[in-house]
């Protein structure tokens, strides 16, 4: 069997926790930040979990999954 290659784009965007959860960054944090409230911007800094419907697709792209 050949080595399993990592999808580099996915490796830069997603992280796997030790328990197997797939974590991601939030969108809408790059520009047009003046119109967003401080509370909204603060909550977007936190990492989020990938939706259940997308977990299998993301895990296929990462070798550790």
Secondary structure in CASP SS format (residue, H / E / C, confidence):
PFRMAT SS
TARGET T0000
AUTHOR 0000-0000-0000
METHOD secondary structure of the structure
MODEL  1
X C 1.00
X C 1.00
X C 1.00
X C 1.00
X C 1.00
X C 1.00
X C 1.00
X H 1.00
X H 1.00
X H 1.00
X H 1.00
X H 1.00
X H 1.00
X E 1.00
X E 1.00
X E 1.00
X C 1.00
X C 1.00
X C 1.00
X C 1.00
X C 1.00
X E 1.00
X E 1.00
X E 1.00
X C 1.00
X C 1.00
X C 1.00
X C 1.00
X C 1.00
X C 1.00
X C 1.00
X C 1.00
X C 1.00
X C 1.00
X C 1.00
X C 1.00
X C 1.00
X H 1.00
X H 1.00
X H 1.00
X H 1.00
X H 1.00
X H 1.00
X H 1.00
X H 1.00
X C 1.00
X C 1.00
X E 1.00
X E 1.00
X C 1.00
X C 1.00
X H 1.00
X H 1.00
X H 1.00
X H 1.00
X H 1.00
X H 1.00
X H 1.00
X H 1.00
X H 1.00
X H 1.00
X C 1.00
X C 1.00
X C 1.00
X C 1.00
END
